[in-house]
Amino acid sequence: MGTTVTPLRLTIIGAGYLGLTHAVCMADLGHEVLALDVDEQKITRAGAGETPFFEPGLEPLLRKNLDAGRLRFTTSFAEAGEFGEVHFLCVGTPQADGGAADLSYLNAAAGALAPYLATPCLIVGKSTVPVGTARALLDQIRTAAPAGTGVGLAWNPEFLREGYAIQDSLAPDRFVFGVTADAAAGLLRRIYAKPLAAGIPALVMDLETAELVKVSANAFLATKISFINVMAEACEAAGADVVQLAEALGHDERIGPRFLKPGLGFGGGCLPKDIRAFRATAADLGVTSLASLLGTVDTINFGRRTRVTTMTREAVGGSLAGKRIAVLGAAFKPNSDDVRDSPSLDVCGRLSAEGAVVSVHDPVAMPNAARSRPDLRYAASVSEAAEGADLVLHLTEWADYQAIDPAALATVVARRAIIDARCTLDASQWRAAGWSVRVLGRP
Ligand SMILES: NC(=O)c1ccc[n+]([C@@H]2O[C@H](COP(=O)([O-])OP(=O)(O)OC[C@H]3O[C@@H](n4cnc5c(N)ncnc54)[C@H](O)[C@@H]3O)[C@@H](O)[C@H]2O)c1
């Protein structure tokens, strides 16, 4: 028997990666949704059924809900204030100078919305924030809202992964509801009635704990990645094989195989900035051991980029000047066109700065990569990127690259040499086709 959803009027403030996905998913649950962004172009495109980023399945779901009349877009805070029974804050919280989170977008959004909150409502924060932000925001909103309006605030952090955004929004491992009153938890239960009925747990807690759950989840995942990457260094030093090591560790149920993939490390718009912001918070709170742990995780992660740059230099004879390097992958991870803090583009930039001619291919991220690093060359196909290359670098583990025929690619390169910085290619197949193959952390 299906769950009956009593539709609520929801506004989503900030229609970027998180906000647009959330708006579409909430409309798909049956709610009436009005999404707002200050970027007019984004709003126009979304209203026309276009997503401004690559996310499997999101565009058809956006169109379906636009057609059903459950989803609209606006740039007007007055319209949003009047419309919403619940307002979700989904704006960006990027890294400020010094590593702490920049909360200016969040403060601006709350400040712009508050004067229009004429009827009782709940504000729900979804952005990733330092602990203490929610309570400060509630004070700010209550001061700026019309006198007498009952405004509540909850924090419902988002755990979605780019590439799996719909699945993660509608069927996450758990919902986290940070609240100050039972009524807020009740409203959140109504919003998420369908997934909750399907058995997804909702954990209700105070605001501070909810804020910390999100950043500590990211800190744990980043630590797991950096752990296996120092193990890769240990394997290289000892002549051992980190891929076999990771597989054996992953079979231990206490450890598990996920986020235990050795390679070039993490990047993207979330993990790096979130662990730096958490590090800054930990220092502010006087929790120096946490600040030091997170600093080490970040340093290990950056070290992987240096290591690949060094290996590349060595593999072409000690100097990169004039050497042609073909790079496979520009996105920070596969199934995404996001190049924010992309480890691949960082390495490309380092190689280019030493005089290498870098030709990059990516199945979907090239337009974003070209905007972010216009100094690099971009190739429409793997073989075009590899034309005349002295070395091929595998930097983002798209499934397409595992299907490359090494014998065919051998016919276009100047030298059959490849470095697999993501440890996912079948090295024996490449070697059989005459390639010299180096894999991070493997003999
Ligand atoms: N992208 C992810 O995978 C992900 C996952 C979980 C959590 N988060 C968190 O979600 C938040 C948003 O991240 P994102 O990736 O969606 O960022 P984003 O940059 O894609 O989107 C942010 C949006 O907010 C809009 N905005 C900025 N100021 C505004 C204002 N005053 N009023 C209305 N809109 C405004 C921007 O125009 C932009 O469209 C961050 O805190 C991030 O850490 C992101």
PDBQT file of the ligand as one rigid body, heavy atoms in Angstrom, charges set to zero:
ROOT
HETATM    1  N1  LIG A 501      27.160  19.284  -4.016  1.00  0.00    +0.000 N 
HETATM    2  C1  LIG A 501      27.111  18.299  -3.157  1.00  0.00    +0.000 C 
HETATM    3  O1  LIG A 501      27.380  17.142  -3.480  1.00  0.00    +0.000 OA
HETATM    4  C2  LIG A 501      26.713  18.551  -1.712  1.00  0.00    +0.000 A 
HETATM    5  C3  LIG A 501      26.386  17.438  -0.903  1.00  0.00    +0.000 A 
HETATM    6  C4  LIG A 501      26.023  17.659   0.416  1.00  0.00    +0.000 A 
HETATM    7  C5  LIG A 501      26.044  18.949   0.927  1.00  0.00    +0.000 A 
HETATM    8  N2  LIG A 501      26.400  19.998   0.116  1.00  0.00    +0.000 N 
HETATM    9  C6  LIG A 501      26.406  21.336   0.712  1.00  0.00    +0.000 C 
HETATM   10  O2  LIG A 501      25.323  22.035   0.158  1.00  0.00    +0.000 OA
HETATM   11  C7  LIG A 501      25.606  23.423   0.072  1.00  0.00    +0.000 C 
HETATM   12  C8  LIG A 501      25.409  23.892  -1.350  1.00  0.00    +0.000 C 
HETATM   13  O3  LIG A 501      26.351  23.217  -2.161  1.00  0.00    +0.000 OA
HETATM   14  P1  LIG A 501      26.165  23.109  -3.747  1.00  0.00    +0.000 P 
HETATM   15  O4  LIG A 501      27.131  22.086  -4.199  1.00  0.00    +0.000 OA
HETATM   16  O5  LIG A 501      24.734  22.966  -4.080  1.00  0.00    +0.000 OA
HETATM   17  O6  LIG A 501      26.674  24.573  -4.179  1.00  0.00    +0.000 OA
HETATM   18  P2  LIG A 501      26.371  25.321  -5.546  1.00  0.00    +0.000 P 
HETATM   19  O7  LIG A 501      27.434  26.327  -5.674  1.00  0.00    +0.000 OA
HETATM   20  O8  LIG A 501      26.137  24.333  -6.637  1.00  0.00    +0.000 OA
HETATM   21  O9  LIG A 501      24.976  26.049  -5.278  1.00  0.00    +0.000 OA
HETATM   22  C9  LIG A 501      24.791  27.112  -4.397  1.00  0.00    +0.000 C 
HETATM   23  C10 LIG A 501      23.695  27.985  -4.973  1.00  0.00    +0.000 C 
HETATM   24  O10 LIG A 501      23.341  28.986  -4.030  1.00  0.00    +0.000 OA
HETATM   25  C11 LIG A 501      23.021  30.157  -4.760  1.00  0.00    +0.000 C 
HETATM   26  N3  LIG A 501      23.068  31.316  -3.877  1.00  0.00    +0.000 N 
HETATM   27  C12 LIG A 501      24.138  31.980  -3.393  1.00  0.00    +0.000 A 
HETATM   28  N4  LIG A 501      23.761  32.990  -2.615  1.00  0.00    +0.000 NA
HETATM   29  C13 LIG A 501      22.417  32.969  -2.587  1.00  0.00    +0.000 A 
HETATM   30  C14 LIG A 501      21.443  33.755  -1.923  1.00  0.00    +0.000 A 
HETATM   31  N5  LIG A 501      21.801  34.761  -1.128  1.00  0.00    +0.000 N 
HETATM   32  N6  LIG A 501      20.153  33.461  -2.117  1.00  0.00    +0.000 NA
HETATM   33  C15 LIG A 501      19.776  32.438  -2.923  1.00  0.00    +0.000 A 
HETATM   34  N7  LIG A 501      20.664  31.646  -3.576  1.00  0.00    +0.000 NA
HETATM   35  C16 LIG A 501      21.963  31.913  -3.398  1.00  0.00    +0.000 A 
HETATM   36  C17 LIG A 501      24.051  30.188  -5.872  1.00  0.00    +0.000 C 
HETATM   37  O11 LIG A 501      23.679  31.037  -6.937  1.00  0.00    +0.000 OA
HETATM   38  C18 LIG A 501      24.103  28.716  -6.262  1.00  0.00    +0.000 C 
HETATM   39  O12 LIG A 501      23.197  28.403  -7.298  1.00  0.00    +0.000 OA
HETATM   40  C19 LIG A 501      27.036  23.567   0.592  1.00  0.00    +0.000 C 
HETATM   41  O13 LIG A 501      27.005  23.865   1.970  1.00  0.00    +0.000 OA
HETATM   42  C20 LIG A 501      27.604  22.190   0.387  1.00  0.00    +0.000 C 
HETATM   43  O14 LIG A 501      28.692  21.933   1.253  1.00  0.00    +0.000 OA
HETATM   44  C21 LIG A 501      26.711  19.827  -1.192  1.00  0.00    +0.000 A 
ENDROOT
TORSDOF 0
